[in-house]
Every structure is written in structure tokens, then in C-alpha cells.
Amino acid sequence: MLNQYLSKALEILDLLIDLTEKDIDNIQNARHSLVDESVKKKNNLVKEFEQTKKALDKELLRISKLDSSKELSQMLDADVKSKLVIMREKLEILNKKNREYAKHVLTVKEYFDTLAKKVFKQEDGEYNSSGYII
């Protein structure tokens, strides 16, 4: 069961990394409508990953209780340990990709904010009690 949970988690992480990389490319090439669709897919994958991770945690806890005299690492086979290491690496890659994605999103947001200010000639300032900018 543990191997199944780990395999599923790794599969989901691969999909999330792939979608995030495509999102970065789409943002860079101004294909913003494709990003909207991808965000929905990623949100569903994140929920699926969270469920898989909870099941994985539960299984690891169950295994750790089988023999309290041993550490969990002694109870896991080499394949499981390897998949856990790979999962951590993939999570770090996803984190890095998400930070890169966020920088691009912020850049686009700032561009559109600046454009909106120019188009609508908004003035910076405070409003008085009558609603006028002072």
C-alpha cells in the first residue's frame, strides 16, 4: 500500500511540475487564457495530492507502530526510502517552479496595473470626505 501511495504522489508531482512549466511558458508568450485553464487543473491535482499525502502519512504511522523498538527508517525497504527521497526532491523542484511562476504573474499584474492607471489616468492620493482626490 505504501508503494502505491508513493507512486501516486510522485505521479501527481510530475503533473504539477509539468503544468507549472507550461504556465511559465504561456505567461512569457502572452497565452494567458491557457493559464486560467491550467490553474483549475492544478487546484484539482493539489487536492488529490493532499489526499494521497494524508493516506501516505497514515500508512507510515501504522507501520511505525508495528514495532516500537525500531525506527521507521529501519522498517522501510530500499524502494520506499528511494521514493521518499525522490518525492522530497520533486517537492523542492515544484517549490522552485512555483516561485518562478509567481514572479512572472507579479510582473504581468504590475504591467496591467500600470497600463490601467495610464488608460484611466488615475491619480495617486487620498480621498477627502466628498470623495475627491486631494
N, C-alpha and C positions, 0 to 999 in steps of 0.2 A: 504494500500500500504506500509506503514511504517513497519508493521509487516512482510510483505513478504520480504522486503529488509533486515531486521534484521535477519530473519530466514536464508536467503540465505547467508548472510555474516558469520553467525555462522557455517553453514554447510561447507563453504569453509575453514574457520579457522580450523575446526576439521580435514579436509582432509590434510591441510598443516602441522598441528602438527603431525598427524599420519605418513605422508610421511617422515617428518624430523626425527622422532624417528626411523623409519625403516632405513633411511640413516645412522644414527649414528651406528645402529647395523650392517649394511652392511659394513661400513668402519672398524669397530672393528674386523669383521670377514673376512676382505680382499675380499669382494664381490663387487669390485669397478665398474664392468660393470653394476650392478643393480643401482648404484648411478647415473650413467650417464642418464639412462632412467628416473629415478625419477626427476632429475633436470629439464628435459623437461616438465614433468607433473606439477611440482611446478611452473615453469615460467608461464605456461598457467593459473594455479589457481591464481597466483598473479595478472595477468592481469584481470581475472574475478572478483577478489576481489576489485581491484581498480575501475572497472566499477560499481560494486554494491555499493561501498562506495560513489562514486560520486552521484549516484541516491539517496542514503540514505541522504546525505548531502543536496541535492536539496529539498528533501521532508521535511526535518527538517526545512530548511529555509522557505519553503512555509507555513508550519504550524506556524512558529514563527511570520509570517506576518499577520496571520488571526486576531490576537488580540494583538496590540502593548502594551496594558495596562498590559498584563500578561507576566510573564517569561515563557520561553519554558517548563521548568520543571513542571509548573502548567497546561500546556496544554496536557501533555502526560499522558497516563493511566499507571497503575502499571505494566502491562505486558511489555509495551515498555521500561519503566525505568529499569525493571529487565533484559531485553535482552541487553540493553545498558551496564549495569554493567557486564553482562556475556561476552559481546564482548570485553570489556576492559581487563577482566581477561584472556581471551583466547589470546588476542594480547600480553599480558605480558608473558604468557606461551610460545607462539611462539618465542618471542624475546629471552627468556632464552634458548630454544631448539636450536635456530639458533646460539647463541653464543657457545653452547656446540659443535654443528656441525662444526663450524668454527675452533675450537681448534683441532678437530680431523683431519680436512682437512689440517690444517697447519702442524700438526705432520707428516702426510703422505707425504706432499710436502717436508718437511725438510729431511725426511728419503730418499726419492728418489733423492733429490739434492745431499746429501752426498754420496749415492751409485753411482750416475753418476760421481762425482768427483773422487771416488776411481777407478771406472772402466776405465775412460778415463784419469786418472792421471793428472787432471787439476791442474795447479799451480796458486796460488793466486799472483797477482801482477799487474803491469801496463804494457801496451804495449808501445814500442817505435815507432818511425816513420816508421821502417821497418816491424812492425807487430809482433816483438818478445817480449816475456815477459821479463821484466827486474827486 
